[in-house]
């Protein structure tokens, strides 16, 4: 017997909710797009999980840039 579990915050969509430029979005495979969406979403919502415990909190704007860059690199690697 297999128990089905639904996780909140997991995006299975390969849509472009974070408005990556279409020129780049088309270059990525569906899996790479999913990697971008998942990593960006996770990092933006969980800054504390990626910083050293003694690190001061980073502004929302600066953290979104960091998350964007990491997600982009991950999507390129997954492509």
Buried (B, 14 or more C-beta within 10 A) or exposed (E): EEEEEEEEEEEEEBEBEBEBEEEEBEBBEEEBBBBBBBBBBBBBEEBEEBBEEEEEEBEEEEBBEBBBEBBBEBBBEBE
